[in-house]
């Protein structure tokens, strides 16, 4: 049975390291919307078009990762899954594919997450620029995992 590895965590929590590890350990295909966004629209896309573009990328990825699951190939969904509705929707799709979902919770203190985001912003790698003010605005959009959601807690890397 194929597995969808779902990564829940905020900016700078360490979600970049775990998907690479899961990809290698399970022979999985990794789907990271931020990488697609940066490649298609640059590292700092305009805030007014970001939600529509992000939704379009997720819409493009969905038939690909669900097809992988139906073919018996594990996937790693490096989405963050900040909203409960997103988590529920993806778990439903995974179930419809005859696969199982494993949800990983990755968390670290805000000061460490801010440090990591600032360091990432200075790199030329394919990632999105996150302004300090944006960090605060987005933090308010994170919906914590609920008591009925089964998840594995992963200690973030020291990177």
N, C-alpha and C positions, 0 to 999 in steps of 0.2 A: 504494500500500500504506500502510495506516495505521500509525502509530508510537505505541508506549507509551513515554513518557519516565519512567524509574524513577529516583528520587532517593535515593541512599545517603548518609547523613551523620548525625552525632550532633546532639544538642540545641545550638542556638546556632551551628551551622556556617555558616548562611546559606541554608538550604533554603527559606526563605519568599520570597526575592527571585527565585531562579531559576525556580520554577514560574510566577510571573506573567509573566516574560519569555518562557518557552517557550509559555505559553498565547497570548500576543499574537503571537509570531513564527510559530506554526504553526496558529493557529486551533483550538487544542486545548481540551478540557474538562478542568478541573483538579479533582482529588479529594484533599482534605486532611482526613483523619480527625480531626485535632486541632480543626479548626473545628467539625465536627459534634459532637464530644464537648463542647466548650465551650458550644455553643448548646443542646444537649439537657440537659446535666447540670451546667452551671456551670463556671467557670474553675478550680475546685479540687475535682473530684469525689472522693469517698471512695476511698482506696487499696484497700479490700477489695472494691469493686465495679468498679474501673477495668478490670481485665483482661477481665471478661465483657462489659462495655459496649463496650470497644474492639473486641473480637472481633465483637460484634453489628453495629457500624457497618461494619466491613470486609465482613461478610457482606451487608449491605444495598448497599454500593457495588459489589461485584463484578459482579452481573448488569447493572448500569448501564454500568460502564466497558467490560465485554466487549462489550455491545451497541453501544456507540459504535464500538469497533474494527471490529466486523463490518460496520458501516454506512460504514466508511471515514473515520471521524473520529478524529484523534489525541487521546490522553489524556495527562495529566500525573499520575502517581501520587506524591504527596508523602507517602510512607509512612515514609521513613527506612530501611526494609529492613535492620534491624539483624541479622537472622538469615539465614543462608545458605538454610535451608529456605524461608523466605518469598520470597527472591529466585528460587529455583528454581521454586517453585510458580507465581509470577506469570509468569515467562518461559515456562513450559509453557502457561499459559492464553493468553498473547499469541500463541504459536505456533498453538494450536488455533483462534484467531480469524483466522488467515491474516495476521497483522500482524507487525511487527518490534519488538523491544525495544531501547531504548538506555538503558544504565545510566550515570548520572552520579555521580561521587564528589566530594563536597563536604567539605572538612576545613579546620579551623583549629585553632590552638593552644588547649589547654584554658582558659588564662587569658582569652583573647579570647571563647571560647564562654561561659564563666561570666559575663563582663561583659554580653554580649548577652542572655543569659537573664535576668539581674537587671534590665536595662533593659526588657525585654519584660514582666516581672512587674509593673513599675510602670505600664504602659499599660493603658487600659481596653479595648483592642482584643479581638477575639474570639480569644483564645489561652489555653492552659492555664498555670496557675501551676506553676512547678517550684521546689521548695524546694532550697537548696544541698545538703542531705543526699541528696535524691532524685537530683540530678545525679550524685553519686558512685555511688550504688547502680545507677543505670541504665547508667552508663559500663561497668560490669562485664558487661553483657548484650550489648554490641556485638561482633558477630563480624566481623572484618576481611574485606575482599574477598580471595578466593583467586586464585592464579596462573592458574587456568583461566577466570576471569570477565573478560570483556571489558568495559571501561568507559572513559569519558572523564573526565578530571580537570578540575574547574572551580574556579577561584580564587574564594573567597568574596568577597562584596561588602564594602565598608568600613563598611556600615551597622551 
